[in-house]
Amino acid sequence: MASETPYADHSKDFSSIYTASCHCGGVQYDIAVEKPLDAKYCHCKDCQKLHGKRQQAQSHDASGLSTSTSKGAPFQWAAIVNKSDVQFQPGAQDHLEFYKSDTQTPSETRPDPPSKLTCRFCHSPIMDEGRKMCMLFPTLIKFPSQAEAALWQPTCHIFYEQRVCEIQDGKPKWPRHKDDGEPMNDPKPSS
């Protein structure tokens, strides 16, 4: 494992543009690309469960009082990069935990990809590792400015047919993967 990207020792040829880390800082890694190959919001049930974000929807009743309802874990923001463009910083491997969602098998040692990586201490999702690509979570990246963060903004929604809330953002909304079938219509604004 130590000789393969993104687990290889830091190379002099690796030029970091961004750094990222889990919540506790135990897992830190460098990214050598200015922008991802693509970025998406994923609404699949697995992402809703594994990322566990909660969103509160605000509305007003007839009397004008504000009400709040939980919408669950609505979606996950992910960006795709080549594995060769990611490199863990020294010590990160001691904090990694792996999970194979296809077999629902946790592991302290790296299984064959694909697998999901988390910090074993704070349990932050780090990335989904494929054979040649990584799906990173841009919320972990330390962007120097909004201009750099804008390069990582999602281009579309995927698995939108599994959504738990409507998103009116003008981005294409695919029922399954991007370019698989016809995009769904953007929801109409409520009046």
C-alpha positions in Angstrom: 0.0 0.0 0.0 2.8 2.5 0.8 4.1 2.6 -2.7 0.7 3.3 -4.5 -0.9 6.6 -5.0 -2.4 8.3 -3.1 -0.5 6.4 -0.3 3.0 6.9 -1.7 5.6 8.8 0.2 5.7 12.5 -0.7 7.5 12.9 -4.0 9.6 15.9 -5.0 7.7 15.8 -8.3 4.3 16.2 -6.6 3.3 19.9 -6.6 0.5 20.6 -4.1 -2.1 23.2 -5.0 -4.5 22.6 -2.1 -4.5 20.7 1.2 -7.5 19.0 2.8 -8.1 17.3 6.1 -10.7 15.6 8.2 -12.4 17.3 11.1 -9.7 16.4 13.7 -6.8 16.9 11.3 -5.5 13.4 11.7 -5.9 12.7 8.0 -4.4 15.4 5.8 -3.7 15.2 2.1 -2.5 17.3 -0.8 -4.2 17.8 -4.2 -2.2 18.7 -7.3 -4.9 19.9 -9.6 -6.5 23.3 -9.8 -10.0 21.9 -10.5 -11.6 18.4 -10.6 -12.5 16.4 -13.7 -16.1 16.9 -12.6 -18.1 17.7 -9.5 -21.6 16.7 -8.6 -24.3 16.6 -6.0 -25.3 13.0 -5.4 -28.8 12.2 -4.0 -28.5 8.4 -3.9 -29.7 6.6 -0.8 -26.1 5.4 0.0 -24.8 9.0 0.1 -27.7 10.1 2.2 -27.0 7.4 4.7 -23.2 7.5 4.7 -22.8 11.3 4.8 -25.6 11.8 7.3 -26.0 15.6 6.8 -29.2 17.1 8.2 -31.0 20.0 6.6 -33.7 22.1 8.1 -36.3 23.5 5.8 -37.8 26.8 6.9 -41.4 27.8 6.1 -44.1 30.1 7.4 -47.6 29.1 8.4 -50.7 31.2 7.7 -50.1 33.3 10.8 -46.6 34.2 9.7 -44.8 32.0 12.3 -41.7 30.3 11.2 -41.7 26.5 11.3 -38.8 24.1 10.8 -38.9 20.5 9.6 -36.0 18.0 9.1 -35.4 16.8 5.6 -32.8 14.2 6.4 -29.5 13.8 4.6 -30.3 15.5 1.3 -27.2 14.9 -0.7 -23.4 14.8 -0.9 -21.0 17.1 -2.8 -18.3 15.1 -4.5 -15.5 15.9 -7.0 -13.7 13.5 -9.2 -9.9 13.6 -9.6 -7.2 11.2 -10.8 -5.6 9.2 -7.9 -2.2 10.4 -9.1 -3.3 13.9 -8.2 -3.8 13.1 -4.5 -1.2 12.3 -1.9 -1.7 11.7 1.8 0.6 13.6 4.1 2.9 11.6 6.5 1.0 10.0 9.4 -2.4 10.1 7.6 -2.4 6.3 7.0 -2.4 5.7 10.8 -5.8 7.4 11.0 -7.5 5.8 8.0 -10.3 3.3 8.1 -11.8 1.6 5.1 -15.2 0.4 4.1 -16.4 -1.6 1.2 -20.0 -0.5 0.7 -20.7 -3.3 -1.9 -20.0 -6.0 0.7 -20.7 -3.8 3.8 -17.3 -4.8 5.2 -15.2 -2.4 7.4 -11.4 -2.8 7.5 -8.4 -1.3 9.1 -6.3 -2.3 6.2 -6.8 -1.2 2.6 -9.0 -3.5 0.6 -9.0 -3.6 -3.2 -10.8 -0.6 -4.6 -13.5 0.6 -4.7 -13.7 1.5 -1.1 -14.6 4.4 1.2 -12.1 6.0 3.4 -12.8 7.7 6.7 -10.8 9.0 9.7 -10.9 6.3 12.4 -10.9 9.0 15.1 -13.4 11.7 14.0 -15.2 9.5 11.4 -15.1 12.2 8.7 -15.6 10.8 5.2 -12.3 11.4 3.4 -12.9 10.0 -0.1 -14.2 7.2 -2.2 -11.3 5.4 -3.8 -11.7 3.8 -7.2 -9.1 1.9 -9.3 -7.9 5.1 -11.1 -10.0 7.9 -9.6 -10.8 9.4 -6.3 -14.1 11.0 -5.3 -13.1 13.8 -2.9 -15.4 15.9 -0.7 -14.6 19.6 -1.4 -15.9 20.6 2.0 -12.6 19.2 3.4 -10.4 21.3 1.1 -8.8 24.5 2.4 -9.4 26.9 -0.5 -7.4 30.1 -0.3 -10.3 32.1 -1.8 -13.8 31.9 -3.2 -12.4 32.0 -6.7 -10.6 28.7 -6.2 -13.6 27.1 -4.5 -15.7 28.1 -7.5 -13.7 25.9 -9.7 -14.9 22.9 -7.7 -18.6 23.7 -7.8 -20.9 20.9 -9.0 -22.0 20.8 -12.6 -25.1 18.7 -12.0 -27.2 16.6 -9.7 -27.1 12.8 -10.0 -29.7 10.2 -8.7 -32.1 13.1 -8.4 -35.0 10.7 -8.5 -34.0 9.6 -5.0 -33.9 13.2 -3.6 -35.4 14.1 -0.3 -35.9 17.8 -1.1 -36.2 20.0 -4.2 -33.2 22.1 -5.3 -33.9 25.0 -7.6 -30.4 25.9 -8.9 -30.7 25.6 -12.6 -28.2 22.7 -12.7 -29.1 19.6 -14.7 -30.8 16.9 -12.6 -30.2 13.4 -13.8 -32.4 10.6 -12.5 -29.4 8.3 -12.3 -25.8 9.0 -13.4 -24.8 12.0 -15.5 -25.8 11.5 -19.2 -27.8 8.4 -18.4 -31.2 9.1 -19.9 -32.9 12.5 -20.0 -32.3 15.2 -17.3 -35.3 15.9 -15.1 -37.1 19.2 -15.1 -36.0 21.8 -12.5 -38.8 22.1 -9.9 -41.1 25.1 -10.3 -40.6 27.8 -7.6 -43.3 27.7 -5.0 -45.5 30.7 -4.7 
